[in-house]
Amino acid sequence: MNNTICYKGYVGSVEFSEEDGVFFGKVMGIRALISYEGQTAKDLVDDFHYAVDDYFELCKAEGQTPEKAYKGSFNVRISPELHRNIAIYAAAHEISLNSFVEKAISHELALQKG
């Protein structure tokens, strides 16, 4: 089962409230809160599309550029010792810290897909 939906480059979560009998979610990867809901899966997807389109219209009306989801940068906090070891490894292999982290993450994701 896939717990996300996609539309116009935005990824939304899919959750279900047994108590309320409703599907709901929010757009992930941006600061703006864009939420949606529906009684059926189709209703949820339709409201998700409406919410994203509404976000675009609101940005346009306010003269703002819609925020892009997953811009490709994020902060990671690690121990000073691990930071030191990665920096030494990267320097010894003549790669940047960013390149090392990107390769390590890509490798781990490939292992997870099995």
MODELLER restraints for C-alpha pairs under 7 A, 6 or more apart:
rsr = mdl.restraints
at = mdl.atoms
rsr.add(forms.Gaussian(group=physical.xy_distance, feature=features.Distance(at['CA:3:A'], at['CA:13:A']), mean=6.00, stdev=0.5))
rsr.add(forms.Gaussian(group=physical.xy_distance, feature=features.Distance(at['CA:3:A'], at['CA:14:A']), mean=4.96, stdev=0.5))
rsr.add(forms.Gaussian(group=physical.xy_distance, feature=features.Distance(at['CA:4:A'], at['CA:11:A']), mean=6.47, stdev=0.5))
rsr.add(forms.Gaussian(group=physical.xy_distance, feature=features.Distance(at['CA:4:A'], at['CA:12:A']), mean=5.36, stdev=0.5))
rsr.add(forms.Gaussian(group=physical.xy_distance, feature=features.Distance(at['CA:4:A'], at['CA:13:A']), mean=4.60, stdev=0.5))
rsr.add(forms.Gaussian(group=physical.xy_distance, feature=features.Distance(at['CA:4:A'], at['CA:14:A']), mean=5.41, stdev=0.5))
rsr.add(forms.Gaussian(group=physical.xy_distance, feature=features.Distance(at['CA:5:A'], at['CA:11:A']), mean=5.68, stdev=0.5))
rsr.add(forms.Gaussian(group=physical.xy_distance, feature=features.Distance(at['CA:5:A'], at['CA:12:A']), mean=5.12, stdev=0.5))
rsr.add(forms.Gaussian(group=physical.xy_distance, feature=features.Distance(at['CA:5:A'], at['CA:13:A']), mean=6.53, stdev=0.5))
rsr.add(forms.Gaussian(group=physical.xy_distance, feature=features.Distance(at['CA:6:A'], at['CA:12:A']), mean=6.18, stdev=0.5))
rsr.add(forms.Gaussian(group=physical.xy_distance, feature=features.Distance(at['CA:7:A'], at['CA:49:A']), mean=6.57, stdev=0.5))
rsr.add(forms.Gaussian(group=physical.xy_distance, feature=features.Distance(at['CA:10:A'], at['CA:27:A']), mean=6.68, stdev=0.5))
rsr.add(forms.Gaussian(group=physical.xy_distance, feature=features.Distance(at['CA:10:A'], at['CA:69:A']), mean=6.24, stdev=0.5))
rsr.add(forms.Gaussian(group=physical.xy_distance, feature=features.Distance(at['CA:11:A'], at['CA:27:A']), mean=5.75, stdev=0.5))
rsr.add(forms.Gaussian(group=physical.xy_distance, feature=features.Distance(at['CA:11:A'], at['CA:28:A']), mean=5.72, stdev=0.5))
rsr.add(forms.Gaussian(group=physical.xy_distance, feature=features.Distance(at['CA:12:A'], at['CA:25:A']), mean=6.34, stdev=0.5))
rsr.add(forms.Gaussian(group=physical.xy_distance, feature=features.Distance(at['CA:12:A'], at['CA:26:A']), mean=5.37, stdev=0.5))
rsr.add(forms.Gaussian(group=physical.xy_distance, feature=features.Distance(at['CA:12:A'], at['CA:27:A']), mean=4.19, stdev=0.5))
rsr.add(forms.Gaussian(group=physical.xy_distance, feature=features.Distance(at['CA:12:A'], at['CA:28:A']), mean=5.55, stdev=0.5))
rsr.add(forms.Gaussian(group=physical.xy_distance, feature=features.Distance(at['CA:13:A'], at['CA:25:A']), mean=4.78, stdev=0.5))
rsr.add(forms.Gaussian(group=physical.xy_distance, feature=features.Distance(at['CA:13:A'], at['CA:26:A']), mean=5.53, stdev=0.5))
rsr.add(forms.Gaussian(group=physical.xy_distance, feature=features.Distance(at['CA:13:A'], at['CA:27:A']), mean=6.46, stdev=0.5))
rsr.add(forms.Gaussian(group=physical.xy_distance, feature=features.Distance(at['CA:13:A'], at['CA:28:A']), mean=6.84, stdev=0.5))
rsr.add(forms.Gaussian(group=physical.xy_distance, feature=features.Distance(at['CA:14:A'], at['CA:23:A']), mean=6.88, stdev=0.5))
rsr.add(forms.Gaussian(group=physical.xy_distance, feature=features.Distance(at['CA:14:A'], at['CA:24:A']), mean=5.97, stdev=0.5))
rsr.add(forms.Gaussian(group=physical.xy_distance, feature=features.Distance(at['CA:14:A'], at['CA:25:A']), mean=4.94, stdev=0.5))
rsr.add(forms.Gaussian(group=physical.xy_distance, feature=features.Distance(at['CA:15:A'], at['CA:23:A']), mean=5.61, stdev=0.5))
rsr.add(forms.Gaussian(group=physical.xy_distance, feature=features.Distance(at['CA:15:A'], at['CA:24:A']), mean=5.30, stdev=0.5))
rsr.add(forms.Gaussian(group=physical.xy_distance, feature=features.Distance(at['CA:15:A'], at['CA:25:A']), mean=5.82, stdev=0.5))
rsr.add(forms.Gaussian(group=physical.xy_distance, feature=features.Distance(at['CA:16:A'], at['CA:22:A']), mean=5.84, stdev=0.5))
rsr.add(forms.Gaussian(group=physical.xy_distance, feature=features.Distance(at['CA:16:A'], at['CA:23:A']), mean=4.36, stdev=0.5))
rsr.add(forms.Gaussian(group=physical.xy_distance, feature=features.Distance(at['CA:16:A'], at['CA:24:A']), mean=6.10, stdev=0.5))
rsr.add(forms.Gaussian(group=physical.xy_distance, feature=features.Distance(at['CA:17:A'], at['CA:23:A']), mean=6.33, stdev=0.5))
rsr.add(forms.Gaussian(group=physical.xy_distance, feature=features.Distance(at['CA:21:A'], at['CA:39:A']), mean=6.99, stdev=0.5))
rsr.add(forms.Gaussian(group=physical.xy_distance, feature=features.Distance(at['CA:22:A'], at['CA:37:A']), mean=6.84, stdev=0.5))
rsr.add(forms.Gaussian(group=physical.xy_distance, feature=features.Distance(at['CA:22:A'], at['CA:38:A']), mean=5.84, stdev=0.5))
rsr.add(forms.Gaussian(group=physical.xy_distance, feature=features.Distance(at['CA:22:A'], at['CA:39:A']), mean=4.91, stdev=0.5))
rsr.add(forms.Gaussian(group=physical.xy_distance, feature=features.Distance(at['CA:23:A'], at['CA:37:A']), mean=5.44, stdev=0.5))
rsr.add(forms.Gaussian(group=physical.xy_distance, feature=features.Distance(at['CA:23:A'], at['CA:38:A']), mean=5.27, stdev=0.5))
rsr.add(forms.Gaussian(group=physical.xy_distance, feature=features.Distance(at['CA:23:A'], at['CA:39:A']), mean=6.08, stdev=0.5))
rsr.add(forms.Gaussian(group=physical.xy_distance, feature=features.Distance(at['CA:23:A'], at['CA:40:A']), mean=6.86, stdev=0.5))
rsr.add(forms.Gaussian(group=physical.xy_distance, feature=features.Distance(at['CA:23:A'], at['CA:44:A']), mean=6.35, stdev=0.5))
rsr.add(forms.Gaussian(group=physical.xy_distance, feature=features.Distance(at['CA:24:A'], at['CA:36:A']), mean=5.68, stdev=0.5))
rsr.add(forms.Gaussian(group=physical.xy_distance, feature=features.Distance(at['CA:24:A'], at['CA:37:A']), mean=4.03, stdev=0.5))
rsr.add(forms.Gaussian(group=physical.xy_distance, feature=features.Distance(at['CA:24:A'], at['CA:38:A']), mean=6.44, stdev=0.5))
rsr.add(forms.Gaussian(group=physical.xy_distance, feature=features.Distance(at['CA:24:A'], at['CA:44:A']), mean=6.75, stdev=0.5))
rsr.add(forms.Gaussian(group=physical.xy_distance, feature=features.Distance(at['CA:25:A'], at['CA:35:A']), mean=5.69, stdev=0.5))
rsr.add(forms.Gaussian(group=physical.xy_distance, feature=features.Distance(at['CA:25:A'], at['CA:36:A']), mean=5.62, stdev=0.5))
rsr.add(forms.Gaussian(group=physical.xy_distance, feature=features.Distance(at['CA:25:A'], at['CA:37:A']), mean=6.40, stdev=0.5))
rsr.add(forms.Gaussian(group=physical.xy_distance, feature=features.Distance(at['CA:26:A'], at['CA:34:A']), mean=5.47, stdev=0.5))
rsr.add(forms.Gaussian(group=physical.xy_distance, feature=features.Distance(at['CA:26:A'], at['CA:35:A']), mean=4.14, stdev=0.5))
rsr.add(forms.Gaussian(group=physical.xy_distance, feature=features.Distance(at['CA:26:A'], at['CA:36:A']), mean=6.25, stdev=0.5))
rsr.add(forms.Gaussian(group=physical.xy_distance, feature=features.Distance(at['CA:27:A'], at['CA:34:A']), mean=5.47, stdev=0.5))
rsr.add(forms.Gaussian(group=physical.xy_distance, feature=features.Distance(at['CA:27:A'], at['CA:35:A']), mean=6.46, stdev=0.5))
rsr.add(forms.Gaussian(group=physical.xy_distance, feature=features.Distance(at['CA:29:A'], at['CA:69:A']), mean=4.80, stdev=0.5))
rsr.add(forms.Gaussian(group=physical.xy_distance, feature=features.Distance(at['CA:29:A'], at['CA:70:A']), mean=5.46, stdev=0.5))
rsr.add(forms.Gaussian(group=physical.xy_distance, feature=features.Distance(at['CA:30:A'], at['CA:67:A']), mean=6.51, stdev=0.5))
rsr.add(forms.Gaussian(group=physical.xy_distance, feature=features.Distance(at['CA:30:A'], at['CA:68:A']), mean=6.92, stdev=0.5))
rsr.add(forms.Gaussian(group=physical.xy_distance, feature=features.Distance(at['CA:30:A'], at['CA:69:A']), mean=5.29, stdev=0.5))
rsr.add(forms.Gaussian(group=physical.xy_distance, feature=features.Distance(at['CA:34:A'], at['CA:51:A']), mean=6.51, stdev=0.5))
rsr.add(forms.Gaussian(group=physical.xy_distance, feature=features.Distance(at['CA:35:A'], at['CA:51:A']), mean=6.97, stdev=0.5))
rsr.add(forms.Gaussian(group=physical.xy_distance, feature=features.Distance(at['CA:36:A'], at['CA:44:A']), mean=6.75, stdev=0.5))
rsr.add(forms.Gaussian(group=physical.xy_distance, feature=features.Distance(at['CA:36:A'], at['CA:47:A']), mean=5.57, stdev=0.5))
rsr.add(forms.Gaussian(group=physical.xy_distance, feature=features.Distance(at['CA:36:A'], at['CA:48:A']), mean=5.43, stdev=0.5))
rsr.add(forms.Gaussian(group=physical.xy_distance, feature=features.Distance(at['CA:36:A'], at['CA:51:A']), mean=6.53, stdev=0.5))
rsr.add(forms.Gaussian(group=physical.xy_distance, feature=features.Distance(at['CA:37:A'], at['CA:44:A']), mean=5.06, stdev=0.5))
rsr.add(forms.Gaussian(group=physical.xy_distance, feature=features.Distance(at['CA:37:A'], at['CA:47:A']), mean=6.27, stdev=0.5))
rsr.add(forms.Gaussian(group=physical.xy_distance, feature=features.Distance(at['CA:38:A'], at['CA:44:A']), mean=4.19, stdev=0.5))
rsr.add(forms.Gaussian(group=physical.xy_distance, feature=features.Distance(at['CA:38:A'], at['CA:47:A']), mean=6.88, stdev=0.5))
rsr.add(forms.Gaussian(group=physical.xy_distance, feature=features.Distance(at['CA:56:A'], at['CA:66:A']), mean=6.25, stdev=0.5))
rsr.add(forms.Gaussian(group=physical.xy_distance, feature=features.Distance(at['CA:59:A'], at['CA:65:A']), mean=6.10, stdev=0.5))
rsr.add(forms.Gaussian(group=physical.xy_distance, feature=features.Distance(at['CA:59:A'], at['CA:66:A']), mean=5.86, stdev=0.5))
rsr.add(forms.Gaussian(group=physical.xy_distance, feature=features.Distance(at['CA:87:A'], at['CA:97:A']), mean=6.35, stdev=0.5))
rsr.add(forms.Gaussian(group=physical.xy_distance, feature=features.Distance(at['CA:90:A'], at['CA:96:A']), mean=5.88, stdev=0.5))
rsr.add(forms.Gaussian(group=physical.xy_distance, feature=features.Distance(at['CA:90:A'], at['CA:97:A']), mean=6.00, stdev=0.5))
rsr.add(forms.Gaussian(group=physical.xy_distance, feature=features.Distance(at['CA:90:A'], at['CA:100:A']), mean=6.44, stdev=0.5))
